[in-house]
Amino acid sequence: MSLIADLAWIKRGIPKAVPEKVKLSAEEIRTLIQEGEPETSELSDTDGAAGDGTQQRRGIRGSSPDVADEGMDIDKYKLDKYDEDDGERANPLAGITTFASHMEDPHITTYVNSDEEDQEDFEIRPDDNLVAVAKNEYTLEVHLYNEAEDDWYVHHDYILEVPPLCLESIYFDPGSDDKKGNLLAIGNIDASINIWDLDLVNSVEPTVTLNKTKTEKSAQKHTGAVLSLAWNRLMEHVLASGSADSSVILWDLEETKPATVATHFDGMVIQNVDFPFLFMKFVFLSESINNLISHVYFIYIL
């Protein structure tokens, strides 16, 4: 089942009219096809496993399982050897004919240049609206919506490394000359914060990652899932993040490091709110163990 973790609107006039595309050469694509293997995690045995190493089959609506049939299934289909490891992980693309370019595929005899046909859908017009959709399927989709034309479709998407939990649009880019940008911060379940450039299509990795989990332990980092994000529209280089570990970090986007760390919150920090009309102030909501808002905190940026 596909679940939506969070949504974020991108204001009109922020995205580039024609986003840039990351283009890989045929040789780079061929290398990815040959060497690409998805990382898999080892699955632990279930608690309901029987003592002889075979898992007990559940009956319908709690009825007793048919033990005799279970043994017959194991013998017939050799299910007891299903999980045996032959010592070498198979390439998931093995057996599938793949080509770095469709021009190399002998089964394709008619080539259609679809660039011109897709160009109109790819361009972002002044009256187009963009909305970023974070899904539990490790994907971030950027949808285009136009009310006048009745358009609603996925403009482009990104593959994520970890499940996303929250989104925040950032119209600031410290690397650009005018400091304007179309960035999106994603709070993740592994305590990291990935920042993607939405004007860059086909990107395979974020522009920058805050709170990297592989670094050594530090007091100036989250240790729990990032549940909330807020970007300060007056001090554009400041991003606030709230975590399940009851901490809040104000990040300096120009230095890509923490500027302020607050750890005195009671409960998980479930919501960050930036009030631009209240000069340089963030409001944080803390959730207690009974799922009720227990405290409201204010943090001023001096």
ABEGO torsion letter per residue (X at the ends): XBBBABBBBBBBGABBABBBBBBBBAAAAAAAAAABBBBBBBBBBBAABBAAGBBBBBBBGGBBBBAAAAAAAAAAAGAAAAABBAGBBBBAABGBBBBABAAABAABABBBBAAAAAAAAABBBAABBBBBBBBAAGBBBBBBBBAAAGBBBBABBBBBABBBABBBBBABBAABAAGBBBBBBBBBAAGBBBBBBAABBGBABBABBBGBAABBBBABBBABBBABBBBBAABAABBBBBBAAGBBBBBBAAAGBBABBBAABBEBBABBBBBAABBGBBBBBBBBAAGBBABBBBBBBX
